[in-house]
Amino acid sequence: MSEMAPLPATDQLRYYARRSASYVKRRIQRVEASWARRRGDPVVHFLHVGKTGGIALGRAIVPYERQGGRIILWHPHETSLRDVPVGEKVFLVLRDPLDRIRSAYKARQRQGGKSLPTPAPGAERDVFSRYPSLDALGQALGSAEAEERHRAETAFHSVKHLQDHYGHWLVSHDYVRERRDDILLICRQERLATDFEALKQKLGLPAHAALSTDAHRANRAPAGKEAALSAEGEAGLRRILAEDYELIAFLEREGLLEPLA
């Protein structure tokens, strides 16, 4: 088992208390969803893709998750489209893959931030020791040395959020086509405020429902200058993210994701 990074006692208590509360909530949700299905009420699923603004969106929806004759289930990161019963609606948020992993790398170096402390395991700390910046990791991913590339790929897939590509949630192009009628909306983090208005209409949320502007509650990283990526570093990262970019392009072609202006 990976060694956990030390946290102050108070943060440790908050971390494990929130994990326990989240587990209990998911158990309650499953029971409620089962009863909703028996009553014939709609069950709508929010697939939470890490580092795309999901915390902000989920917290905006929570007050209304049991209103309007339907129930909304906010799923953990592990849940994919394949886990959702056929015929039940799904929504999620995607983001430019490179921007997403930049946010993820920064967040994991901060051990998940102060709002949701998630201790970095030993494997992650080894990655950050070897690759102190995302650019260093990207350059290694594009190395001409096969051994170095393999080492970097292993490191990349050892970091939370980086290890899961968009295919984890949407499975495959063919499966998306098979389930397209179940996809209520795919939002984009880059225009989340606008897409949230469209989502409110589809879910029947009240007009005053709003995304939080508080960075702490939304689990956003503190404002600061982003470290620049070199051409080599960006190329290496884009190579390992190729399937994510292909999936986004596919969703745009299928009319399931509105292209950015």
N, C-alpha and C positions, 0 to 999 in steps of 0.2 A: 504494500500500500504506500502511495506517495506521502511523503512527509508534508504536513500542513504548515504554512507560514504562521508565525505567532501573531496573535491579535490581542489588544488590550482586553481585560476581563469583561468589561461592559460590552464591547463590540462582539465578543464571543457569545455572550448571552443573547444579544439582539439577533445575531446571525442564526443561532440554533432555534431561538423562539420563533423567528419568522419562517424558518424551514418547517417547523412543526405545525405552525398555523396554516401554512400553504398546503401541507399534506392533508390536514383535517378539512380544509375548505374544498379540496379536490374530491375527497370522499363524499362530502355533503352534496357537491354539485352532481356527482354521478347518480346519487339517489334521486335528487330532484329532477335530473334529466330523464331518468327512468319513469318517474311518475308523470312527467310532462308528456312523454311519448304515449303512455297509456291513456292520457286524457285527449290525445290528438293535438296537443299544443306544439308549435314549432320549436325546434332546438337549433340555435345558431352557434357556430364555433369560431373562436378567435385563435388562430394559430400564431404563436408568439415567436417570430424570427428574431434572434438576438441582435442587439445593437442597430435597430431600425426605428426606434421611437415607440416600441411596443408598451413600455411602462407608462408613458404619457397617455397613449391611446386607451390602454386598459383601465387606468384610473379614471379617465373621463367617462367610461362606460359603466363601471361598477355600480354607481347609484341606480342605474336603470336596467340592470341585468335580469330582473324578474318582473318587468312591467310589460304591458301591451299584449298579454296572453302568450308570451313566449319567454324562453330562458336563453341567456347568452352564457356560454362557457368559455372562460379565459384559460387556455391550456398552457402548460409548461413548455419549455423549449423542445422537449423530447417528442412531443406529439406532432404527427405528420398528417397530411391529407388522407393517407391510407388508413389512419386510425379513426377517421370520421365516418359514421354510417352513411352509406349511399342514400341520397335524397335529402340530406340535411345540409344547410347552407354554411359556407365558410368565408371568412375574410381574413386578410393578413396585410402586412406592410413589408415592402421590399425597398432596397436602397442601392445606389451604385456600389457594386461589390468592393471596389478599392477603397471608397470612403468608409464602408462598413468595417473592413478589417483594420483601417487606420484607427477608427474609434475603438475597436475591440482591443487592439494591441496596447493602446494607451490606457484603457480601462483595466486590463489585466495587470499591467505594471503598477497600477494604483490598487490592486487587489479588489477590484470591483467598485471602488468609490466608498464614500462614507454612508450613503443612503442605504445601500444593500451590500454590506461587507461580505465578500465571498473569498475566503483565503486562497491564495495561489498555492497549488501543490508544488512539490519539489521539482517535478518535470518542467513546469512553467518557469520556475526560478532559474533552472539550468539554461533554458532558452534565452531568458533575458540577460543572463550572464555572458553567454556566448554571442548573442546578437542584441546589444544594448539599444538599438534602434530598429524600426521596421525597415528602414533603408538597408541596413546591414544584412538583414534577413533576405530582403529582395535581391540584393546583389549575389548572395550565396545561392539563391534559387536559380539564378541565371548563370552560374559559374560554368566554365568550360570543363571543370573537373567533375566527373561523374560521382565520385565519392562525396565531394562537397555538396553537390546538388541533392544527393540522397539524404545526407545529414540535415540539410536545410529543410527538405520536405518533411522529414520526420519531426523536426522542431516545429514547423508550421502547424502540423496536425496534432501537436501536443498542447496547443493553447486553446482555451475555451473560446468559443465563437468562431475562431479561425478553422477549427477542425470540422465544422458543419457547413457544407455548401448548400445552396438553395435547393438542390435535388433532395436533400434530407427531408424538407417539408413538402415539396411538390412531386417528388418521386421521379417522374420522367415526362418527356413530351407526350408520349402516348397516353400515359395515365391522366395527365391534365386534360387532354382531349376527351377522354372517357368521362371525366368528372366535371366538365366545363359548366354544365347546368347547375352544379352545386356551388360554384364560386360566385359569391355575392358581390365581392369587390376586392381588388388588389390595390391597395393604396401605395403611394410612393412617399418615402420619408422626406424627400426634397420639397414636396408640396403638401405635407401632411395636414396643415390647417385647411386647405381647400378641399382635399379628399375627405376630411372628417365631416365637412358639411354634406357631401354626397352620402357618406355612410349614415349620418343622422337620419336622412330621409328614408333610406332603405330599411333602417332598423326601427323607424318611428320614434326616435328620441326627441325630447322637447327642444325647442329652439334655443333655450338658454344653456344647454349642455355645451361645455367648452373644454378644450385642452388646457392643461395647466401651463402657466408661463414660468413657474418656479423650477429652476434647474435642479434643485435638490429633490423635489418630489418626482420630477420626470427622469431622474437618474442620468442627467446629462453631465458630461465631463466639465470641469471648471473651464471658463474661457481662457484661452491662451494661444500663443502662436503655434501653429502646426509645424512639425519638423518637415522640411522639404525632402522630397524624394529625388534621387538622382535618376537620370535616364535609364541607367543599368538596373537600379533598384526597382523602378516602376515596371520595367519590362519583365523582370523576373517574377514580380507579383502578379502581373496581368497573365503571365503564362499559366500559373497555378490556378488562376481564377477564370480561365477560359470557359469552363462549363457554366459558370454562373452568368457570364456575359451572354453566352449562347442561349441560356434559358430565358433571360430577360428579353432578348431579341425575338425569341419564339413567342413569348407572351404578347409582345407588341404586335407581331404579325397576326396572331390569332384574335386580336381585338380584346384581350383580357387585361391589358395594361396600357394605359395611355402614355405615349412617348412624352418625354420632357421637351419643353419648347426649346 
